[in-house]
Amino acid sequence: MHILRNLAFTCAALLSSSAALADQPPGTRPAAEVFFAFDSARLPDGAWRQLAGLVEWSARHPYAKIVIDGHTDTTGSDVYNIGLSSRRAARVQAKLIALGVPADRIYRSVYGEDDVHRATPNQDRRVTIWTTEESLSALIRHSLVRGTAVLWNSPVTAAEIDGRQSTTVAAAP
């Protein structure tokens, strides 16, 4: 049984969309993975097809977050790999925004050398995309266990990070 479970996980990790990821926090849903060429942040041809389902999902779940985890293999320095994983995540984010996902619903996590690696370097050259309705604080706690940084586009209050409602105050003209 243990061997079959490991084989099933390995096969799922090889899929380029709807990957079965075991280390996601509760309340999340793995959505897609985009794999990149060695030392590249260029979106592969046809990546938009993988992301189209997320655009539809986002429209049906207006309060949920889309989290983009940028990864690299272990070739190169940690500093270089953090930059590369950040560029990969930013490219996927830009494509999602171009396809219609609101920028303020997308969060990026960046992973360096300390991340858990898969069976081959090719499987590590990826962006994993997952969805959640968890608070920003839960997202940060999960991502920073192994990640280097969590990024988002708009300012948030401490209440919003903790998942509580916040009263937005308009800036003076």
ROPA-317371 format. One record per atom (N, C-alpha, C): x, y, z; residue number from 1; chain. Coordinates in steps of 0.1 Angstrom, whole numbers, padded with zeros to 4 digits, m for minus. Atoms other than C-alpha are relative to their C-alpha. Example, Ala and Ser with C-alpha at 12.3 -4.5 7.8 and 13.67 -1.06 7.14 Angstrom:
residues 2
ATOM;px;py;pz;n;chain
ATOM;0009;m0012;0000;1;A $
ATOM;0123;m0045;0078;1;A $
ATOM;0009;0012;0000;1;A $
ATOM;m0009;m0011;0000;2;A $
ATOM;0137;m0011;0071;2;A $
ATOM;m0008;0011;0008;2;A $
END
This chain:
residues 173
ATOM;px;py;pz;n;chain
ATOM;0008;m0012;0000;1;A $
ATOM;0000;0000;0000;1;A $
ATOM;0009;0013;0000;1;A $
ATOM;m0009;m0012;m0001;2;A $
ATOM;0028;0024;0009;2;A $
ATOM;0007;0003;m0014;2;A $
ATOM;m0006;m0002;0013;3;A $
ATOM;0045;0018;m0025;3;A $
ATOM;m0010;0005;m0010;3;A $
ATOM;0010;m0005;0009;4;A $
ATOM;0013;0024;m0044;4;A $
ATOM;m0003;0014;0003;4;A $
ATOM;0003;m0014;m0003;5;A $
ATOM;0007;0056;m0025;5;A $
ATOM;0012;0009;m0005;5;A $
ATOM;m0012;m0007;0005;6;A $
ATOM;0043;0068;m0033;6;A $
ATOM;0000;0001;m0015;6;A $
ATOM;0001;0000;0015;7;A $
ATOM;0038;0058;m0070;7;A $
ATOM;m0010;0010;m0005;7;A $
ATOM;0011;m0009;0004;8;A $
ATOM;0005;0077;m0072;8;A $
ATOM;0005;0014;0002;8;A $
ATOM;m0004;m0014;m0002;9;A $
ATOM;0021;0108;m0057;9;A $
ATOM;0011;0004;m0011;9;A $
ATOM;m0010;m0003;0010;10;A $
ATOM;0051;0106;m0081;10;A $
ATOM;m0007;0003;m0014;10;A $
ATOM;0007;m0002;0013;11;A $
ATOM;0027;0103;m0111;11;A $
ATOM;m0007;0013;0000;11;A $
ATOM;0007;m0013;m0001;12;A $
ATOM;0006;0132;m0099;12;A $
ATOM;0009;0012;m0001;12;A $
ATOM;m0010;m0011;0000;13;A $
ATOM;0037;0154;m0095;13;A $
ATOM;0004;0002;m0014;13;A $
ATOM;m0004;m0002;0014;14;A $
ATOM;0045;0148;m0132;14;A $
ATOM;m0010;0007;m0008;14;A $
ATOM;0010;m0006;0008;15;A $
ATOM;0012;0162;m0144;15;A $
ATOM;0002;0015;0000;15;A $
ATOM;m0003;m0014;0000;16;A $
ATOM;0014;0198;m0155;16;A $
ATOM;m0012;0009;0004;16;A $
ATOM;0011;m0008;m0005;17;A $
ATOM;m0020;0208;m0143;17;A $
ATOM;m0008;m0008;0010;17;A $
ATOM;0007;0006;m0011;18;A $
ATOM;m0041;0200;m0112;18;A $
ATOM;0008;m0010;0007;18;A $
ATOM;m0009;0009;m0007;19;A $
ATOM;m0011;0185;m0095;19;A $
ATOM;m0005;m0003;0014;19;A $
ATOM;0004;0004;m0014;20;A $
ATOM;m0018;0166;m0063;20;A $
ATOM;0011;0003;0009;20;A $
ATOM;m0011;m0005;m0009;21;A $
ATOM;0003;0185;m0038;21;A $
ATOM;m0004;m0003;0014;21;A $
ATOM;0003;0004;m0014;22;A $
ATOM;0005;0170;m0003;22;A $
ATOM;0002;0011;0010;22;A $
ATOM;m0005;m0009;m0011;23;A $
ATOM;0020;0200;0015;23;A $
ATOM;m0008;0013;0000;23;A $
ATOM;0008;m0012;m0001;24;A $
ATOM;m0008;0226;0010;24;A $
ATOM;m0007;0001;0013;24;A $
ATOM;0007;m0002;m0013;25;A $
ATOM;m0024;0241;0041;25;A $
ATOM;m0015;m0003;m0002;25;A $
ATOM;0015;0003;0001;26;A $
ATOM;m0060;0232;0050;26;A $
ATOM;m0007;0012;m0006;26;A $
ATOM;0008;m0010;0006;27;A $
ATOM;m0086;0251;0031;27;A $
ATOM;0005;0005;m0014;27;A $
ATOM;m0005;m0003;0013;28;A $
ATOM;m0066;0252;m0001;28;A $
ATOM;m0003;m0010;m0011;28;A $
ATOM;0002;0009;0011;29;A $
ATOM;m0069;0237;m0035;29;A $
ATOM;0011;0002;m0010;29;A $
ATOM;m0010;m0001;0010;30;A $
ATOM;m0040;0229;m0058;30;A $
ATOM;m0007;0002;m0013;30;A $
ATOM;0007;m0003;0013;31;A $
ATOM;m0048;0243;m0092;31;A $
ATOM;0007;m0003;m0012;31;A $
ATOM;m0008;0002;0012;32;A $
ATOM;m0020;0241;m0117;32;A $
ATOM;0015;0001;0003;32;A $
ATOM;m0015;m0001;0000;33;A $
ATOM;0017;0239;m0123;33;A $
ATOM;0004;0004;m0014;33;A $
ATOM;m0006;m0004;0012;34;A $
ATOM;0037;0256;m0150;34;A $
ATOM;0015;m0003;0001;34;A $
ATOM;m0014;0004;0000;35;A $
ATOM;0071;0241;m0158;35;A $
ATOM;0008;0009;m0010;35;A $
ATOM;m0009;m0009;0007;36;A $
ATOM;0100;0263;m0171;36;A $
ATOM;0012;m0008;m0005;36;A $
ATOM;m0013;0005;0005;37;A $
ATOM;0131;0256;m0191;37;A $
ATOM;0011;0004;0010;37;A $
ATOM;m0011;m0003;m0009;38;A $
ATOM;0165;0256;m0173;38;A $
ATOM;0004;0015;m0001;38;A $
ATOM;m0004;m0014;m0001;39;A $
ATOM;0175;0291;m0162;39;A $
ATOM;m0009;0010;m0008;39;A $
ATOM;0009;m0009;0008;40;A $
ATOM;0144;0307;m0178;40;A $
ATOM;m0012;0004;0008;40;A $
ATOM;0012;m0004;m0006;41;A $
ATOM;0115;0327;m0166;41;A $
ATOM;m0011;0003;m0012;41;A $
ATOM;0009;m0002;0011;42;A $
ATOM;0099;0327;m0201;42;A $
ATOM;m0012;m0010;0001;42;A $
ATOM;0012;0009;m0001;43;A $
ATOM;0063;0313;m0200;43;A $
ATOM;0001;m0010;m0012;43;A $
ATOM;0000;0009;0012;44;A $
ATOM;0062;0281;m0221;44;A $
ATOM;m0012;0002;m0009;44;A $
ATOM;0011;m0001;0010;45;A $
ATOM;0040;0280;m0252;45;A $
ATOM;m0012;m0007;0006;45;A $
ATOM;0013;0006;m0004;46;A $
ATOM;0004;0272;m0243;46;A $
ATOM;m0002;0001;0015;46;A $
ATOM;0002;m0002;m0014;47;A $
ATOM;0008;0282;m0206;47;A $
ATOM;m0014;0006;0003;47;A $
ATOM;0013;m0007;m0002;48;A $
ATOM;m0024;0303;m0210;48;A $
ATOM;m0011;m0010;0002;48;A $
ATOM;0010;0011;m0001;49;A $
ATOM;m0044;0270;m0214;49;A $
ATOM;m0001;m0005;0014;49;A $
ATOM;0000;0005;m0014;50;A $
ATOM;m0033;0259;m0179;50;A $
ATOM;m0006;0011;0009;50;A $
ATOM;0004;m0011;m0009;51;A $
ATOM;m0042;0293;m0165;51;A $
ATOM;m0015;0004;m0002;51;A $
ATOM;0014;m0004;0003;52;A $
ATOM;m0076;0297;m0182;52;A $
ATOM;m0010;m0005;0010;52;A $
ATOM;0009;0005;m0011;53;A $
ATOM;m0093;0275;m0156;53;A $
ATOM;0000;0008;0012;53;A $
ATOM;m0001;m0009;m0012;54;A $
ATOM;m0080;0297;m0128;54;A $
ATOM;m0008;0013;m0002;54;A $
ATOM;0007;m0013;0003;55;A $
ATOM;m0095;0328;m0145;55;A $
ATOM;m0015;m0003;0003;55;A $
ATOM;0014;0003;m0003;56;A $
ATOM;m0129;0311;m0145;56;A $
ATOM;m0003;m0003;0014;56;A $
ATOM;0002;0003;m0014;57;A $
ATOM;m0125;0298;m0110;57;A $
ATOM;0000;0013;0008;57;A $
ATOM;m0001;m0013;m0007;58;A $
ATOM;m0115;0333;m0098;58;A $
ATOM;m0013;0008;m0001;58;A $
ATOM;0012;m0007;0002;59;A $
ATOM;m0147;0348;m0113;59;A $
ATOM;m0011;m0006;0009;59;A $
ATOM;0010;0007;m0008;60;A $
ATOM;m0168;0322;m0094;60;A $
ATOM;0003;0001;0015;60;A $
ATOM;m0004;m0001;m0014;61;A $
ATOM;m0149;0328;m0061;61;A $
ATOM;0006;0013;0003;61;A $
ATOM;m0005;m0013;m0001;62;A $
ATOM;m0146;0365;m0057;62;A $
ATOM;0008;0004;0012;62;A $
ATOM;m0008;m0004;m0012;63;A $
ATOM;m0131;0365;m0022;63;A $
ATOM;0012;m0009;0003;63;A $
ATOM;m0011;0010;m0002;64;A $
ATOM;m0106;0337;m0026;64;A $
ATOM;0013;0006;m0006;64;A $
ATOM;m0013;m0005;0005;65;A $
ATOM;m0069;0342;m0032;65;A $
ATOM;0006;m0011;m0009;65;A $
ATOM;m0008;0009;0009;66;A $
ATOM;m0047;0327;m0059;66;A $
ATOM;0015;0002;0005;66;A $
ATOM;m0014;0000;m0005;67;A $
ATOM;m0012;0319;m0046;67;A $
ATOM;0009;m0006;m0010;67;A $
ATOM;m0009;0005;0010;68;A $
ATOM;0017;0315;m0070;68;A $
ATOM;0013;m0002;0007;68;A $
ATOM;m0012;0003;m0006;69;A $
ATOM;0047;0297;m0056;69;A $
ATOM;0011;m0002;m0011;69;A $
ATOM;m0011;0001;0009;70;A $
ATOM;0079;0302;m0076;70;A $
ATOM;0011;m0009;0005;70;A $
ATOM;m0010;0010;m0004;71;A $
ATOM;0105;0274;m0075;71;A $
ATOM;0011;0000;m0010;71;A $
ATOM;m0011;0002;0009;72;A $
ATOM;0139;0266;m0090;72;A $
ATOM;0007;m0013;0004;72;A $
ATOM;m0008;0011;m0004;73;A $
ATOM;0163;0237;m0091;73;A $
ATOM;0011;0005;0009;73;A $
ATOM;m0010;m0004;m0009;74;A $
ATOM;0194;0237;m0069;74;A $
ATOM;0013;0005;m0008;74;A $
ATOM;m0012;m0005;0008;75;A $
ATOM;0218;0248;m0098;75;A $
ATOM;0001;0015;0003;75;A $
ATOM;m0002;m0014;m0002;76;A $
ATOM;0233;0282;m0090;76;A $
ATOM;m0001;0004;0015;76;A $
ATOM;0000;m0004;m0014;77;A $
ATOM;0235;0303;m0059;77;A $
ATOM;m0014;0003;0005;77;A $
ATOM;0013;m0002;m0006;78;A $
ATOM;0206;0308;m0035;78;A $
ATOM;m0006;0014;m0004;78;A $
ATOM;0004;m0013;0004;79;A $
ATOM;0205;0345;m0043;79;A $
ATOM;m0005;0001;m0014;79;A $
ATOM;0004;0000;0014;80;A $
ATOM;0203;0339;m0080;80;A $
ATOM;m0014;m0008;m0002;80;A $
ATOM;0012;0008;0001;81;A $
ATOM;0176;0312;m0076;81;A $
ATOM;m0012;0007;0006;81;A $
ATOM;0011;m0007;m0005;82;A $
ATOM;0155;0334;m0054;82;A $
ATOM;m0005;0010;m0010;82;A $
ATOM;0004;m0009;0011;83;A $
ATOM;0155;0360;m0082;83;A $
ATOM;m0007;m0006;m0011;83;A $
ATOM;0006;0008;0011;84;A $
ATOM;0147;0334;m0108;84;A $
ATOM;m0014;m0004;0004;84;A $
ATOM;0014;0004;m0004;85;A $
ATOM;0118;0320;m0088;85;A $
ATOM;m0009;0011;0001;85;A $
ATOM;0009;m0012;0000;86;A $
ATOM;0105;0355;m0083;86;A $
ATOM;m0004;0004;m0014;86;A $
ATOM;0003;m0004;0014;87;A $
ATOM;0107;0363;m0120;87;A $
ATOM;m0010;m0010;m0006;87;A $
ATOM;0009;0010;0005;88;A $
ATOM;0089;0330;m0128;88;A $
ATOM;m0014;0003;0005;88;A $
ATOM;0013;m0003;m0006;89;A $
ATOM;0061;0338;m0103;89;A $
ATOM;m0006;0013;m0006;89;A $
ATOM;0005;m0013;0006;90;A $
ATOM;0058;0374;m0117;90;A $
ATOM;m0005;m0002;m0014;90;A $
ATOM;0005;0002;0013;91;A $
ATOM;0054;0361;m0152;91;A $
ATOM;m0013;m0007;0000;91;A $
ATOM;0013;0007;m0001;92;A $
ATOM;0026;0338;m0142;92;A $
ATOM;m0010;0010;0005;92;A $
ATOM;0009;m0010;m0005;93;A $
ATOM;0010;0366;m0122;93;A $
ATOM;m0004;0010;m0011;93;A $
ATOM;0004;m0009;0011;94;A $
ATOM;0012;0390;m0152;94;A $
ATOM;m0009;m0006;m0010;94;A $
ATOM;0009;0007;0009;95;A $
ATOM;m0004;0364;m0174;95;A $
ATOM;m0014;m0001;0005;95;A $
ATOM;0013;0001;m0007;96;A $
ATOM;m0032;0358;m0149;96;A $
ATOM;m0007;0014;m0001;96;A $
ATOM;0006;m0013;0000;97;A $
ATOM;m0038;0396;m0147;97;A $
ATOM;m0005;0003;m0014;97;A $
ATOM;0004;m0003;0014;98;A $
ATOM;m0038;0399;m0185;98;A $
ATOM;m0012;m0008;m0004;98;A $
ATOM;0012;0008;0003;99;A $
ATOM;m0064;0371;m0186;99;A $
ATOM;m0012;0004;0007;99;A $
ATOM;0011;m0005;m0007;100;A $
ATOM;m0086;0390;m0162;100;A $
ATOM;m0001;m0002;0015;100;A $
ATOM;0001;0002;m0015;101;A $
ATOM;m0078;0380;m0126;101;A $
ATOM;0004;0013;0006;101;A $
ATOM;m0003;m0013;m0006;102;A $
ATOM;m0078;0411;m0104;102;A $
ATOM;0014;m0002;0008;102;A $
ATOM;m0013;0001;m0005;103;A $
ATOM;m0042;0418;m0093;103;A $
ATOM;0000;m0001;0016;103;A $
ATOM;0000;0000;m0015;104;A $
ATOM;m0052;0423;m0056;104;A $
ATOM;m0004;m0013;0006;104;A $
ATOM;0004;0013;m0005;105;A $
ATOM;m0063;0387;m0054;105;A $
ATOM;0011;m0010;m0002;105;A $
ATOM;m0011;0009;0003;106;A $
ATOM;m0029;0372;m0064;106;A $
ATOM;0011;0003;0010;106;A $
ATOM;m0012;m0001;m0010;107;A $
ATOM;m0001;0365;m0039;107;A $
ATOM;0011;m0009;m0006;107;A $
ATOM;m0012;0008;0005;108;A $
ATOM;0034;0353;m0047;108;A $
ATOM;0008;m0004;0012;108;A $
ATOM;m0009;0005;m0009;109;A $
ATOM;0056;0331;m0026;109;A $
ATOM;0013;m0004;m0008;109;A $
ATOM;m0013;0003;0007;110;A $
ATOM;0093;0327;m0035;110;A $
ATOM;0008;m0009;0009;110;A $
ATOM;m0007;0010;m0007;111;A $
ATOM;0113;0297;m0026;111;A $
ATOM;0014;m0001;m0005;111;A $
ATOM;m0014;0001;0004;112;A $
ATOM;0151;0293;m0026;112;A $
ATOM;0005;m0014;0003;112;A $
ATOM;m0006;0013;m0002;113;A $
ATOM;0175;0265;m0017;113;A $
ATOM;m0006;m0008;0011;113;A $
ATOM;0006;0007;m0012;114;A $
ATOM;0156;0256;0015;114;A $
ATOM;m0013;m0007;m0003;114;A $
ATOM;0013;0006;0004;115;A $
ATOM;0125;0244;m0004;115;A $
ATOM;0002;m0015;m0001;115;A $
ATOM;0000;0015;0002;116;A $
ATOM;0116;0207;m0006;116;A $
ATOM;0001;m0002;m0015;116;A $
ATOM;m0002;0002;0014;117;A $
ATOM;0128;0194;m0039;117;A $
ATOM;m0006;m0013;m0005;117;A $
ATOM;0006;0012;0006;118;A $
ATOM;0112;0168;m0062;118;A $
ATOM;0011;m0009;m0005;118;A $
ATOM;m0009;0010;0004;119;A $
ATOM;0127;0138;m0078;119;A $
ATOM;0011;0004;m0010;119;A $
ATOM;m0010;m0005;0010;120;A $
ATOM;0144;0156;m0107;120;A $
ATOM;0000;0015;m0001;120;A $
ATOM;m0001;m0015;0002;121;A $
ATOM;0156;0192;m0114;121;A $
ATOM;m0011;0005;m0009;121;A $
ATOM;0010;m0004;0009;122;A $
ATOM;0131;0194;m0142;122;A $
ATOM;m0013;0003;0007;122;A $
ATOM;0012;m0001;m0008;123;A $
ATOM;0103;0190;m0117;123;A $
ATOM;0000;0012;0009;123;A $
ATOM;m0002;m0011;m0009;124;A $
ATOM;0117;0218;m0096;124;A $
ATOM;m0001;0013;m0007;124;A $
ATOM;0001;m0013;0008;125;A $
ATOM;0117;0244;m0124;125;A $
ATOM;m0014;0003;m0003;125;A $
ATOM;0015;m0002;0002;126;A $
ATOM;0081;0254;m0119;126;A $
ATOM;m0005;0011;0008;126;A $
ATOM;0008;m0009;m0008;127;A $
ATOM;0055;0277;m0106;127;A $
ATOM;m0012;m0009;0004;127;A $
ATOM;0012;0007;m0004;128;A $
ATOM;0028;0260;m0085;128;A $
ATOM;m0010;0010;0004;128;A $
ATOM;0011;m0009;m0003;129;A $
ATOM;m0005;0277;m0083;129;A $
ATOM;m0011;m0007;0008;129;A $
ATOM;0010;0005;m0008;130;A $
ATOM;m0030;0271;m0056;130;A $
ATOM;m0010;0011;0005;130;A $
ATOM;0011;m0010;m0004;131;A $
ATOM;m0062;0287;m0043;131;A $
ATOM;m0003;m0002;0015;131;A $
ATOM;0003;0001;m0014;132;A $
ATOM;m0073;0294;m0008;132;A $
ATOM;m0010;0011;0004;132;A $
ATOM;0008;m0010;m0006;133;A $
ATOM;m0099;0313;0012;133;A $
ATOM;0005;0003;0014;133;A $
ATOM;m0006;m0002;m0013;134;A $
ATOM;m0077;0313;0042;134;A $
ATOM;0005;0015;0001;134;A $
ATOM;m0005;m0014;m0002;135;A $
ATOM;m0065;0346;0058;135;A $
ATOM;0014;0001;m0005;135;A $
ATOM;m0013;m0003;0004;136;A $
ATOM;m0034;0363;0047;136;A $
ATOM;0010;m0005;0010;136;A $
ATOM;m0009;0005;m0010;137;A $
ATOM;m0018;0354;0080;137;A $
ATOM;0003;m0015;m0001;137;A $
ATOM;m0002;0014;0001;138;A $
ATOM;m0024;0317;0074;138;A $
ATOM;0009;m0003;m0013;138;A $
ATOM;m0008;0001;0012;139;A $
ATOM;m0009;0321;0039;139;A $
ATOM;0015;0003;0003;139;A $
ATOM;m0014;m0004;m0004;140;A $
ATOM;0022;0338;0053;140;A $
ATOM;0006;m0011;0008;140;A $
ATOM;m0005;0011;m0009;141;A $
ATOM;0026;0312;0080;141;A $
ATOM;0004;m0012;m0008;141;A $
ATOM;m0003;0012;0008;142;A $
ATOM;0025;0284;0055;142;A $
ATOM;0012;0002;m0010;142;A $
ATOM;m0010;m0002;0010;143;A $
ATOM;0047;0300;0029;143;A $
ATOM;0014;0003;0006;143;A $
ATOM;m0013;m0003;m0006;144;A $
ATOM;0074;0312;0052;144;A $
ATOM;0006;m0011;0008;144;A $
ATOM;m0006;0012;m0006;145;A $
ATOM;0080;0277;0067;145;A $
ATOM;0012;m0003;m0008;145;A $
ATOM;m0011;0003;0009;146;A $
ATOM;0102;0271;0037;146;A $
ATOM;0004;0011;m0010;146;A $
ATOM;m0001;m0011;0010;147;A $
ATOM;0098;0302;0016;147;A $
ATOM;0009;0011;0005;147;A $
ATOM;m0009;m0011;m0003;148;A $
ATOM;0120;0332;0014;148;A $
ATOM;m0008;0013;0001;148;A $
ATOM;0008;m0012;m0001;149;A $
ATOM;0093;0359;0008;149;A $
ATOM;m0014;m0003;m0005;149;A $
ATOM;0013;0000;0005;150;A $
ATOM;0056;0365;0003;150;A $
ATOM;m0003;0014;m0004;150;A $
ATOM;0002;m0014;0006;151;A $
ATOM;0045;0394;m0019;151;A $
ATOM;m0015;0001;m0004;151;A $
ATOM;0013;m0003;0005;152;A $
ATOM;0012;0410;m0027;152;A $
ATOM;0000;0015;m0005;152;A $
ATOM;m0001;m0013;0007;153;A $
ATOM;0002;0441;m0047;153;A $
ATOM;m0006;0012;0007;153;A $
ATOM;0006;m0012;m0005;154;A $
ATOM;m0018;0463;m0025;154;A $
ATOM;0002;0000;0015;154;A $
ATOM;m0002;m0001;m0015;155;A $
ATOM;m0014;0476;0011;155;A $
ATOM;m0011;m0007;0007;155;A $
ATOM;0010;0006;m0009;156;A $
ATOM;m0032;0457;0038;156;A $
ATOM;0002;0004;0014;156;A $
ATOM;m0001;m0003;m0014;157;A $
ATOM;m0040;0464;0074;157;A $
ATOM;0003;m0013;0008;157;A $
ATOM;m0002;0012;m0008;158;A $
ATOM;m0031;0441;0103;158;A $
ATOM;m0012;m0008;0002;158;A $
ATOM;0013;0008;m0001;159;A $
ATOM;m0068;0432;0106;159;A $
ATOM;m0002;m0008;m0012;159;A $
ATOM;0002;0008;0012;160;A $
ATOM;m0068;0421;0070;160;A $
ATOM;0010;m0012;m0001;160;A $
ATOM;m0009;0011;0000;161;A $
ATOM;m0037;0400;0075;161;A $
ATOM;m0005;m0011;0009;161;A $
ATOM;0006;0010;m0010;162;A $
ATOM;m0054;0383;0105;162;A $
ATOM;m0013;m0006;m0005;162;A $
ATOM;0012;0005;0006;163;A $
ATOM;m0085;0377;0083;163;A $
ATOM;m0012;0007;0005;163;A $
ATOM;0011;m0008;m0005;164;A $
ATOM;m0107;0403;0100;164;A $
ATOM;m0003;0011;m0010;164;A $
ATOM;0005;m0011;0009;165;A $
ATOM;m0127;0429;0082;165;A $
ATOM;0008;0013;0004;165;A $
ATOM;m0007;m0013;m0002;166;A $
ATOM;m0110;0463;0079;166;A $
ATOM;m0008;0011;m0006;166;A $
ATOM;0007;m0012;0006;167;A $
ATOM;m0125;0497;0074;167;A $
ATOM;0010;0008;m0008;167;A $
ATOM;m0010;m0008;0009;168;A $
ATOM;m0108;0514;0044;168;A $
ATOM;m0003;0014;0002;168;A $
ATOM;0001;m0014;m0001;169;A $
ATOM;m0102;0550;0049;169;A $
ATOM;0005;0006;m0013;169;A $
ATOM;m0005;m0006;0012;170;A $
ATOM;m0100;0571;0017;170;A $
ATOM;0011;0010;0003;170;A $
ATOM;m0011;m0009;m0001;171;A $
ATOM;m0069;0591;0012;171;A $
ATOM;m0005;0014;m0003;171;A $
ATOM;0004;m0014;0002;172;A $
ATOM;m0072;0629;0014;172;A $
ATOM;0004;0004;m0014;172;A $
ATOM;m0004;m0005;0014;173;A $
ATOM;m0072;0646;m0021;173;A $
ATOM;0012;0008;0000;173;A $
END
